Amino acid sequence: MIFLKSPSELDALERANRLVHTVLRTVRAVAAPGVSTLELDELAEETIRQHGGAAAFKGYRGFPATLCTSINDVIVHGIPSRSTRLAEGDILSVDCGVLLDGFYGDAATTFGIGKVAAGAKRLMETARQCLDDGVAAVAPGGRLGDVGAAVQARAEGKGFGVVREFVGHGIGRSLHEDPQVPNYGLPGHGQVMRPGLVIAIEPMITAGSWRARIDADGWTARTEDGKLAAHFEYSVAVTADGRRVLGVDGEG
């Protein structure tokens, strides 16, 4: 079932997502060669608690951490660890979810650690452009296929892959609500976007095959061919006259 949000609910979702973006900025500021992903996770949880929130991912379906920290060929759901330390040239995806005053925020970003290879930089730039294109496709009366088609066209037009196994989703009083929001599709197809709909758009873009495999921990999703992946995410509300990217100024 799809739940359309009222103006007051959108304001609450704005606050939750602002906290998510505060966490992402805080983590990015300290991510450097030699820092463990567990240190980033502990910092994220402390920041969330200081602002009166709770970590949305921790304990969700058994996930053991506050952040998903996904390095290089890990697409999503990387588990923070004391033994996993960042290295010069890595690319790191950080996905964060927050519960604040009964509403969820969810966003992700990918960035380089120190100096990264040109190919990695191009992948990250394209994945970010995919997010921007997906957001730009959000409009009242449009369809969710418009969003996926925009993401897919950008990625595949640049020679990159679009992960199929993981998709975006509705968000509100639950972390994952209807509808699903694939990063691929056909314009004019899928659910109609109506004012009050809030969706998490999260392109996961690969340097090679779009296929994924899951590690023995049951969470960590890697590219099947071992090539790099990048992941960006915004929570976006459909408004009467367009869209509202939650938690960021303007449209991001």
C-alpha positions as a Python dict, from the first residue, in 0.01 Angstrom:
ca = {
    (1, 'M'): (0, 0, 0),
    (2, 'I'): (125, 348, -89),
    (3, 'F'): (95, 617, 180),
    (4, 'L'): (78, 977, 60),
    (5, 'K'): (225, 1221, 312),
    (6, 'S'): (66, 1536, 450),
    (7, 'P'): (258, 1866, 467),
    (8, 'S'): (335, 1810, 835),
    (9, 'E'): (461, 1459, 761),
    (10, 'L'): (682, 1596, 484),
    (11, 'D'): (829, 1842, 733),
    (12, 'A'): (905, 1555, 971),
    (13, 'L'): (1070, 1361, 687),
    (14, 'E'): (1270, 1673, 604),
    (15, 'R'): (1409, 1679, 958),
    (16, 'A'): (1496, 1310, 953),
    (17, 'N'): (1675, 1344, 622),
    (18, 'R'): (1862, 1654, 736),
    (19, 'L'): (2005, 1443, 1014),
    (20, 'V'): (2106, 1174, 764),
    (21, 'H'): (2296, 1430, 558),
    (22, 'T'): (2461, 1567, 872),
    (23, 'V'): (2586, 1216, 945),
    (24, 'L'): (2712, 1167, 590),
    (25, 'R'): (2907, 1495, 602),
    (26, 'T'): (3050, 1408, 943),
    (27, 'V'): (3167, 1066, 829),
    (28, 'R'): (3313, 1194, 505),
    (29, 'A'): (3518, 1455, 692),
    (30, 'V'): (3713, 1187, 881),
    (31, 'A'): (3730, 913, 616),
    (32, 'A'): (4099, 879, 528),
    (33, 'P'): (4361, 612, 466),
    (34, 'G'): (4406, 396, 776),
    (35, 'V'): (4065, 472, 928),
    (36, 'S'): (3853, 163, 991),
    (37, 'T'): (3496, 140, 871),
    (38, 'L'): (3396, 55, 1228),
    (39, 'E'): (3532, 392, 1343),
    (40, 'L'): (3307, 558, 1085),
    (41, 'D'): (3012, 354, 1206),
    (42, 'E'): (3069, 445, 1570),
    (43, 'L'): (3096, 813, 1479),
    (44, 'A'): (2772, 792, 1282),
    (45, 'E'): (2581, 632, 1567),
    (46, 'E'): (2712, 887, 1815),
    (47, 'T'): (2608, 1173, 1585),
    (48, 'I'): (2259, 1031, 1540),
    (49, 'R'): (2212, 990, 1915),
    (50, 'Q'): (2338, 1342, 1987),
    (51, 'H'): (2060, 1474, 1764),
    (52, 'G'): (1788, 1266, 1929),
    (53, 'G'): (1757, 1001, 1660),
    (54, 'A'): (1810, 628, 1631),
    (55, 'A'): (2004, 424, 1378),
    (56, 'A'): (1748, 288, 1132),
    (57, 'F'): (1963, 12, 986),
    (58, 'K'): (2098, -136, 1309),
    (59, 'G'): (1898, -449, 1385),
    (60, 'Y'): (1684, -411, 1072),
    (61, 'R'): (1635, -765, 947),
    (62, 'G'): (1942, -851, 1151),
    (63, 'F'): (2182, -596, 999),
    (64, 'P'): (2450, -537, 1264),
    (65, 'A'): (2555, -176, 1206),
    (66, 'T'): (2449, 187, 1175),
    (67, 'L'): (2601, 241, 830),
    (68, 'C'): (2648, 36, 518),
    (69, 'T'): (3013, 95, 422),
    (70, 'S'): (3081, -47, 77),
    (71, 'I'): (3433, -30, -67),
    (72, 'N'): (3536, -65, -433),
    (73, 'D'): (3358, -371, -578),
    (74, 'V'): (3100, -380, -297),
    (75, 'I'): (2773, -244, -434),
    (76, 'V'): (2576, -209, -112),
    (77, 'H'): (2527, -347, 242),
    (78, 'G'): (2896, -363, 333),
    (79, 'I'): (2930, -429, 707),
    (80, 'P'): (3161, -198, 905),
    (81, 'S'): (3455, -375, 1066),
    (82, 'R'): (3754, -288, 1281),
    (83, 'S'): (3974, -491, 1046),
    (84, 'T'): (3855, -314, 731),
    (85, 'R'): (4066, -2, 689),
    (86, 'L'): (4043, 252, 414),
    (87, 'A'): (4331, 277, 171),
    (88, 'E'): (4451, 544, -70),
    (89, 'G'): (4262, 512, -397),
    (90, 'D'): (3959, 331, -254),
    (91, 'I'): (3609, 447, -336),
    (92, 'L'): (3369, 427, -43),
    (93, 'S'): (2990, 423, -50),
    (94, 'V'): (2823, 523, 276),
    (95, 'D'): (2451, 454, 317),
    (96, 'C'): (2278, 586, 629),
    (97, 'G'): (1928, 556, 767),
    (98, 'V'): (1784, 747, 1063),
    (99, 'L'): (1464, 726, 1267),
    (100, 'L'): (1370, 1064, 1413),
    (101, 'D'): (1039, 1140, 1583),
    (102, 'G'): (865, 849, 1413),
    (103, 'F'): (988, 915, 1058),
    (104, 'Y'): (1273, 771, 855),
    (105, 'G'): (1546, 935, 654),
    (106, 'D'): (1767, 750, 406),
    (107, 'A'): (2050, 870, 182),
    (108, 'A'): (2382, 752, 41),
    (109, 'T'): (2693, 895, -119),
    (110, 'T'): (3013, 762, -274),
    (111, 'F'): (3350, 936, -261),
    (112, 'G'): (3718, 867, -310),
    (113, 'I'): (3980, 815, -40),
    (114, 'G'): (4275, 1031, -133),
    (115, 'K'): (4364, 1029, -501),
    (116, 'V'): (4157, 784, -707),
    (117, 'A'): (4204, 651, -1059),
    (118, 'A'): (4044, 836, -1348),
    (119, 'G'): (3809, 546, -1420),
    (120, 'A'): (3685, 542, -1061),
    (121, 'K'): (3628, 916, -1071),
    (122, 'R'): (3430, 885, -1394),
    (123, 'L'): (3215, 610, -1242),
    (124, 'M'): (3135, 821, -936),
    (125, 'E'): (3058, 1127, -1147),
    (126, 'T'): (2825, 927, -1370),
    (127, 'A'): (2649, 764, -1074),
    (128, 'R'): (2588, 1107, -923),
    (129, 'Q'): (2453, 1229, -1259),
    (130, 'C'): (2223, 925, -1262),
    (131, 'L'): (2081, 1035, -927),
    (132, 'D'): (2031, 1389, -1053),
    (133, 'D'): (1857, 1262, -1367),
    (134, 'G'): (1634, 1034, -1163),
    (135, 'V'): (1537, 1320, -933),
    (136, 'A'): (1466, 1548, -1230),
    (137, 'A'): (1223, 1287, -1365),
    (138, 'V'): (1005, 1312, -1053),
    (139, 'A'): (689, 1508, -1134),
    (140, 'P'): (321, 1491, -1041),
    (141, 'G'): (137, 1282, -1298),
    (142, 'G'): (458, 1120, -1418),
    (143, 'R'): (532, 754, -1373),
    (144, 'L'): (801, 569, -1183),
    (145, 'G'): (926, 422, -1510),
    (146, 'D'): (1032, 775, -1601),
    (147, 'V'): (1272, 773, -1306),
    (148, 'G'): (1425, 436, -1385),
    (149, 'A'): (1451, 516, -1754),
    (150, 'A'): (1639, 839, -1682),
    (151, 'V'): (1889, 660, -1457),
    (152, 'Q'): (1937, 376, -1703),
    (153, 'A'): (1983, 604, -2004),
    (154, 'R'): (2257, 804, -1833),
    (155, 'A'): (2446, 501, -1701),
    (156, 'E'): (2429, 283, -2009),
    (157, 'G'): (2492, 580, -2235),
    (158, 'K'): (2826, 623, -2057),
    (159, 'G'): (2907, 253, -2081),
    (160, 'F'): (2824, 156, -1722),
    (161, 'G'): (2597, -111, -1575),
    (162, 'V'): (2277, -63, -1373),
    (163, 'V'): (2225, -306, -1085),
    (164, 'R'): (1891, -487, -1103),
    (165, 'E'): (1893, -686, -779),
    (166, 'F'): (1855, -380, -554),
    (167, 'V'): (1612, -93, -608),
    (168, 'G'): (1480, 221, -446),
    (169, 'H'): (1164, 232, -236),
    (170, 'G'): (898, 436, -68),
    (171, 'I'): (983, 576, 274),
    (172, 'G'): (795, 740, 560),
    (173, 'R'): (689, 591, 892),
    (174, 'S'): (858, 271, 772),
    (175, 'L'): (1208, 246, 629),
    (176, 'H'): (1088, 52, 327),
    (177, 'E'): (740, 124, 194),
    (178, 'D'): (568, 73, -138),
    (179, 'P'): (636, 137, -418),
    (180, 'Q'): (961, -15, -538),
    (181, 'V'): (1168, 223, -751),
    (182, 'P'): (1390, 37, -1000),
    (183, 'N'): (1688, 211, -1156),
    (184, 'Y'): (1582, 89, -1499),
    (185, 'G'): (1254, 91, -1689),
    (186, 'L'): (1044, 245, -1962),
    (187, 'P'): (913, 602, -1973),
    (188, 'G'): (538, 623, -1920),
    (189, 'H'): (519, 291, -1738),
    (190, 'G'): (472, 205, -1372),
    (191, 'Q'): (304, 370, -1075),
    (192, 'V'): (170, 723, -1123),
    (193, 'M'): (353, 975, -904),
    (194, 'R'): (108, 1181, -699),
    (195, 'P'): (175, 1473, -462),
    (196, 'G'): (267, 1338, -119),
    (197, 'L'): (448, 1033, -252),
    (198, 'V'): (796, 1002, -100),
    (199, 'I'): (1053, 774, -261),
    (200, 'A'): (1417, 690, -205),
    (201, 'I'): (1592, 702, -542),
    (202, 'E'): (1922, 515, -523),
    (203, 'P'): (2116, 435, -840),
    (204, 'M'): (2377, 161, -800),
    (205, 'I'): (2607, 183, -1099),
    (206, 'T'): (2888, -54, -1197),
    (207, 'A'): (3201, -30, -1410),
    (208, 'G'): (3122, -366, -1567),
    (209, 'S'): (2849, -627, -1528),
    (210, 'W'): (2535, -524, -1341),
    (211, 'R'): (2510, -865, -1178),
    (212, 'A'): (2576, -905, -806),
    (213, 'R'): (2683, -1182, -571),
    (214, 'I'): (2634, -1200, -195),
    (215, 'D'): (2917, -1279, 48),
    (216, 'A'): (2893, -1552, 310),
    (217, 'D'): (2784, -1293, 570),
    (218, 'G'): (2449, -1278, 390),
    (219, 'W'): (2467, -900, 342),
    (220, 'T'): (2768, -776, 148),
    (221, 'A'): (2671, -746, -220),
    (222, 'R'): (2959, -731, -468),
    (223, 'T'): (2982, -696, -841),
    (224, 'E'): (2996, -1042, -996),
    (225, 'D'): (3299, -949, -1207),
    (226, 'G'): (3490, -768, -930),
    (227, 'K'): (3470, -426, -1094),
    (228, 'L'): (3394, -104, -911),
    (229, 'A'): (3048, 12, -804),
    (230, 'A'): (2909, 347, -689),
    (231, 'H'): (2586, 426, -502),
    (232, 'F'): (2404, 755, -445),
    (233, 'E'): (2065, 810, -283),
    (234, 'Y'): (1819, 1086, -202),
    (235, 'S'): (1475, 1073, -46),
    (236, 'V'): (1244, 1277, -270),
    (237, 'A'): (887, 1399, -226),
    (238, 'V'): (647, 1457, -514),
    (239, 'T'): (486, 1801, -480),
    (240, 'A'): (200, 1971, -661),
    (241, 'D'): (445, 2159, -881),
    (242, 'G'): (741, 1922, -901),
    (243, 'R'): (963, 1767, -639),
    (244, 'R'): (1135, 1829, -307),
    (245, 'V'): (1466, 1665, -224),
    (246, 'L'): (1445, 1602, 148),
    (247, 'G'): (1725, 1705, 379),
    (248, 'V'): (1925, 1917, 135),
    (249, 'D'): (1900, 2278, 24),
    (250, 'G'): (1730, 2333, -312),
    (251, 'E'): (1738, 2011, -514),
    (252, 'G'): (2081, 1893, -403),
}
